Amino acid sequence: MGGSGWCFPANRARIPSYVNVMAATRRRSGRRRAAAAIARPEGEAAPMSRITLDVAARSDLGRVRSFNEDSYVTDAERGVVAVADGMAEHKGAEVASRLATATLVQSLLAGQNLAPRAATHAAFAAANRAILERARADPALKGMGTTLALAWFQGERVSIAHVGDSRVYRWRAGRLERLTTDHSFVQSQLAAGQMTSAEARVSRSRQLVTRVLGAAEQMAPDLGEHEVLAGDVYLLCTDGLHDLVEDGDIAAALEVLAPNLDLAASTLVAMANDRGGRDNISVVVVRVDRKREPRRAPEPEPQGFFGWLRTKLGA
């Protein structure tokens, strides 16, 4: 994928100032971490730690659309983040995307006693059912649907699920990897070898999505599970970003701006708008950290009679 690309937007007056400041910040913080590691006495165990999530999100109208039909949800405490991109024959695109993200979270919380794969599958089924039922209740909403991409963090594992062309990326150790495969006409042509990447980038069919929630009674997501490592950065986005911004440029932004997630999210949106902003743009950026747990202070040695008794008992 695009981990090796380092091209930034044509409007270089905005992005490099972010890049230079954050690169210096990243170098300084790296030296502090190294010093802390060297200062630890040899043989001393590292402090206990656990996974924590830092999350930032942005959703932007873009430069062409009159309404924002995207939706996103972030619940760092429960480890749930998702994005959705609504579509409709007439109206209701924003209804479908918001209904999908709201139903998804409710279903995941209700299914906490299930295995992650089963709970995720049930949550997508519930979102699909909610959209269909709402469209049946209101004929004006007939034909509405939505993409949906989910990352559900559980300890040191993450469940990834998606329907449509909203994507999940992972930035790890200098490499950007796409964890989802688009459900789209263009992707099927690429997989069949009937279209090149260059042709796909300019194809008039790139907006054709082949799987969405709300299109059929049964709509199963693609599911995956991955190990989570401290330092990982996950990006969930709608096609308003990845249709205009190359993977290499996304990788470059995450490499430099990961220490400041708010700035990373805002910059990714700005990059898409600088390239035309033809669609709504939604991004959720998640950084995985380890929270250091404080050490328990050693219990004081007993004094007086009890100290004497302890020595006699060999304690």
HUBEL-V928617 format. One record per residue. RES is the residue in one letter. SS is DSSP state (helix for helix, strand for strand, loop for the rest). PHI is phi in degrees with one decimal (none if undefined). Layout:
BEGIN
res->RES ss->SS phi->PHI
res->RES ss->SS phi->PHI
END
This chain:
BEGIN
res->M ss->loop phi->none
res->G ss->helix phi->-92.9
res->G ss->helix phi->-67.2
res->S ss->helix phi->-94.3
res->G ss->loop phi->-77.7
res->W ss->loop phi->-132.9
res->C ss->loop phi->-87.5
res->F ss->loop phi->-110.9
res->P ss->loop phi->-58.5
res->A ss->loop phi->-60.6
res->N ss->loop phi->-79.4
res->R ss->helix phi->-75.1
res->A ss->helix phi->-69.7
res->R ss->helix phi->-96.9
res->I ss->helix phi->-77.6
res->P ss->helix phi->-58.1
res->S ss->helix phi->-62.4
res->Y ss->helix phi->-62.8
res->V ss->helix phi->-62.0
res->N ss->helix phi->-65.0
res->V ss->helix phi->-64.9
res->M ss->helix phi->-72.5
res->A ss->helix phi->-64.9
res->A ss->helix phi->-64.9
res->T ss->helix phi->-60.3
res->R ss->helix phi->-64.3
res->R ss->helix phi->-66.3
res->R ss->helix phi->-64.1
res->S ss->helix phi->-65.4
res->G ss->helix phi->-63.6
res->R ss->helix phi->-66.1
res->R ss->helix phi->-65.0
res->R ss->helix phi->-65.1
res->A ss->helix phi->-63.0
res->A ss->helix phi->-61.6
res->A ss->helix phi->-63.4
res->A ss->helix phi->-67.9
res->I ss->helix phi->-68.9
res->A ss->helix phi->-72.3
res->R ss->loop phi->-70.1
res->P ss->loop phi->-57.0
res->E ss->loop phi->-61.2
res->G ss->loop phi->87.4
res->E ss->loop phi->-79.5
res->A ss->loop phi->-69.5
res->A ss->loop phi->-69.1
res->P ss->loop phi->-61.3
res->M ss->loop phi->-62.9
res->S ss->strand phi->-143.0
res->R ss->strand phi->-145.9
res->I ss->strand phi->-71.2
res->T ss->strand phi->-128.7
res->L ss->strand phi->-120.5
res->D ss->strand phi->-108.6
res->V ss->strand phi->-132.2
res->A ss->strand phi->-137.4
res->A ss->strand phi->-144.0
res->R ss->strand phi->-142.8
res->S ss->strand phi->-135.2
res->D ss->strand phi->-128.6
res->L ss->loop phi->-64.2
res->G ss->loop phi->85.6
res->R ss->loop phi->-107.7
res->V ss->loop phi->-122.7
res->R ss->loop phi->-71.9
res->S ss->loop phi->-92.9
res->F ss->loop phi->-133.1
res->N ss->loop phi->-95.9
res->E ss->loop phi->-100.6
res->D ss->strand phi->-86.2
res->S ss->strand phi->-149.2
res->Y ss->strand phi->-145.6
res->V ss->strand phi->-139.0
res->T ss->strand phi->-134.6
res->D ss->strand phi->-137.0
res->A ss->loop phi->-63.2
res->E ss->loop phi->-62.2
res->R ss->loop phi->-96.6
res->G ss->loop phi->75.8
res->V ss->strand phi->-112.3
res->V ss->strand phi->-136.9
res->A ss->strand phi->-157.6
res->V ss->strand phi->-132.1
res->A ss->strand phi->-143.1
res->D ss->strand phi->-128.7
res->G ss->strand phi->-79.4
res->M ss->strand phi->-149.9
res->A ss->loop phi->-159.8
res->E ss->loop phi->-69.4
res->H ss->loop phi->-125.8
res->K ss->loop phi->-150.1
res->G ss->loop phi->107.8
res->A ss->helix phi->-59.4
res->E ss->helix phi->-69.3
res->V ss->helix phi->-64.7
res->A ss->helix phi->-64.0
res->S ss->helix phi->-67.6
res->R ss->helix phi->-72.0
res->L ss->helix phi->-65.3
res->A ss->helix phi->-65.2
res->T ss->helix phi->-68.6
res->A ss->helix phi->-66.1
res->T ss->helix phi->-66.6
res->L ss->helix phi->-55.7
res->V ss->helix phi->-64.3
res->Q ss->helix phi->-58.8
res->S ss->helix phi->-70.4
res->L ss->helix phi->-63.0
res->L ss->helix phi->-67.3
res->A ss->helix phi->-72.2
res->G ss->loop phi->-106.3
res->Q ss->loop phi->-66.4
res->N ss->loop phi->-83.0
res->L ss->loop phi->-89.8
res->A ss->loop phi->-64.0
res->P ss->helix phi->-52.7
res->R ss->helix phi->-64.5
res->A ss->helix phi->-66.3
res->A ss->helix phi->-64.9
res->T ss->helix phi->-65.7
res->H ss->helix phi->-60.7
res->A ss->helix phi->-65.7
res->A ss->helix phi->-67.2
res->F ss->helix phi->-66.9
res->A ss->helix phi->-63.0
res->A ss->helix phi->-66.1
res->A ss->helix phi->-65.0
res->N ss->helix phi->-62.1
res->R ss->helix phi->-64.8
res->A ss->helix phi->-63.4
res->I ss->helix phi->-67.2
res->L ss->helix phi->-62.4
res->E ss->helix phi->-65.7
res->R ss->helix phi->-67.0
res->A ss->helix phi->-68.0
res->R ss->helix phi->-66.9
res->A ss->helix phi->-73.6
res->D ss->loop phi->-132.2
res->P ss->helix phi->-55.9
res->A ss->helix phi->-65.5
res->L ss->helix phi->-96.6
res->K ss->loop phi->-56.3
res->G ss->loop phi->90.6
res->M ss->loop phi->-75.9
res->G ss->strand phi->-160.3
res->T ss->strand phi->-161.3
res->T ss->loop phi->-79.2
res->L ss->strand phi->-159.6
res->A ss->strand phi->-128.1
res->L ss->strand phi->-128.5
res->A ss->strand phi->-126.0
res->W ss->strand phi->-121.1
res->F ss->strand phi->-89.8
res->Q ss->strand phi->-136.4
res->G ss->loop phi->64.0
res->E ss->loop phi->-103.6
res->R ss->strand phi->-129.8
res->V ss->strand phi->-134.1
res->S ss->strand phi->-94.7
res->I ss->strand phi->-114.0
res->A ss->strand phi->-144.7
res->H ss->strand phi->-158.9
res->V ss->strand phi->-134.9
res->G ss->loop phi->96.9
res->D ss->loop phi->-113.1
res->S ss->loop phi->-74.1
res->R ss->strand phi->-117.7
res->V ss->strand phi->-125.2
res->Y ss->strand phi->-113.9
res->R ss->strand phi->-131.3
res->W ss->strand phi->-101.7
res->R ss->strand phi->-145.2
res->A ss->loop phi->51.0
res->G ss->loop phi->79.7
res->R ss->strand phi->-135.9
res->L ss->strand phi->-97.0
res->E ss->strand phi->-126.8
res->R ss->strand phi->-85.8
res->L ss->loop phi->-94.9
res->T ss->loop phi->-128.0
res->T ss->loop phi->-117.6
res->D ss->loop phi->-57.9
res->H ss->loop phi->-93.6
res->S ss->strand phi->-146.2
res->F ss->helix phi->-62.1
res->V ss->helix phi->-62.3
res->Q ss->helix phi->-63.3
res->S ss->helix phi->-66.2
res->Q ss->helix phi->-69.0
res->L ss->helix phi->-62.9
res->A ss->helix phi->-63.9
res->A ss->loop phi->-85.7
res->G ss->loop phi->74.4
res->Q ss->loop phi->-98.3
res->M ss->loop phi->-153.5
res->T ss->loop phi->-91.0
res->S ss->helix phi->-61.6
res->A ss->helix phi->-65.1
res->E ss->helix phi->-67.3
res->A ss->helix phi->-63.0
res->R ss->helix phi->-62.6
res->V ss->helix phi->-111.9
res->S ss->loop phi->-64.4
res->R ss->loop phi->-74.4
res->S ss->loop phi->-97.0
res->R ss->loop phi->-68.8
res->Q ss->loop phi->-88.6
res->L ss->loop phi->-79.0
res->V ss->strand phi->-102.5
res->T ss->loop phi->-100.5
res->R ss->loop phi->-147.7
res->V ss->loop phi->-141.7
res->L ss->strand phi->-72.2
res->G ss->loop phi->96.9
res->A ss->loop phi->-93.0
res->A ss->loop phi->-154.3
res->E ss->loop phi->-62.8
res->Q ss->loop phi->-115.5
res->M ss->loop phi->-144.0
res->A ss->loop phi->-89.1
res->P ss->loop phi->-83.2
res->D ss->strand phi->-80.4
res->L ss->strand phi->-119.6
res->G ss->strand phi->-152.3
res->E ss->strand phi->-135.2
res->H ss->strand phi->-137.8
res->E ss->strand phi->-73.7
res->V ss->loop phi->-106.6
res->L ss->loop phi->-119.6
res->A ss->loop phi->-59.2
res->G ss->loop phi->99.1
res->D ss->loop phi->-60.7
res->V ss->strand phi->-125.2
res->Y ss->strand phi->-110.1
res->L ss->strand phi->-123.6
res->L ss->strand phi->-109.4
res->C ss->strand phi->-153.4
res->T ss->loop phi->-87.9
res->D ss->helix phi->-70.3
res->G ss->helix phi->-60.6
res->L ss->helix phi->-90.0
res->H ss->helix phi->-73.0
res->D ss->loop phi->-74.3
res->L ss->loop phi->-113.3
res->V ss->loop phi->-110.1
res->E ss->loop phi->-63.8
res->D ss->helix phi->-57.2
res->G ss->helix phi->-62.5
res->D ss->helix phi->-72.4
res->I ss->helix phi->-61.7
res->A ss->helix phi->-60.7
res->A ss->helix phi->-62.6
res->A ss->helix phi->-65.4
res->L ss->helix phi->-67.4
res->E ss->helix phi->-57.0
res->V ss->helix phi->-89.4
res->L ss->helix phi->-101.7
res->A ss->loop phi->-55.3
res->P ss->loop phi->-63.9
res->N ss->loop phi->-125.8
res->L ss->helix phi->-65.4
res->D ss->helix phi->-59.9
res->L ss->helix phi->-67.7
res->A ss->helix phi->-61.4
res->A ss->helix phi->-63.0
res->S ss->helix phi->-64.1
res->T ss->helix phi->-67.6
res->L ss->helix phi->-61.7
res->V ss->helix phi->-63.0
res->A ss->helix phi->-62.4
res->M ss->helix phi->-62.9
res->A ss->helix phi->-66.9
res->N ss->helix phi->-67.0
res->D ss->helix phi->-63.9
res->R ss->loop phi->-97.2
res->G ss->loop phi->123.7
res->G ss->loop phi->51.5
res->R ss->loop phi->-70.9
res->D ss->loop phi->-137.9
res->N ss->loop phi->-61.9
res->I ss->strand phi->-126.1
res->S ss->strand phi->-128.8
res->V ss->strand phi->-137.2
res->V ss->strand phi->-128.3
res->V ss->strand phi->-116.1
res->V ss->strand phi->-125.6
res->R ss->strand phi->-110.9
res->V ss->strand phi->-94.6
res->D ss->strand phi->-126.0
res->R ss->strand phi->-112.9
res->K ss->strand phi->-89.1
res->R ss->strand phi->-75.9
res->E ss->loop phi->-90.6
res->P ss->loop phi->-63.8
res->R ss->loop phi->-72.0
res->R ss->loop phi->-76.5
res->A ss->loop phi->-67.2
res->P ss->loop phi->-62.1
res->E ss->loop phi->-67.8
res->P ss->loop phi->-65.9
res->E ss->loop phi->-66.7
res->P ss->loop phi->-65.0
res->Q ss->loop phi->-111.5
res->G ss->helix phi->64.4
res->F ss->helix phi->-58.0
res->F ss->helix phi->-69.9
res->G ss->helix phi->-66.0
res->W ss->helix phi->-62.4
res->L ss->helix phi->-63.6
res->R ss->helix phi->-64.4
res->T ss->helix phi->-66.5
res->K ss->helix phi->-69.1
res->L ss->helix phi->-86.5
res->G ss->loop phi->75.2
res->A ss->loop phi->-75.9
END
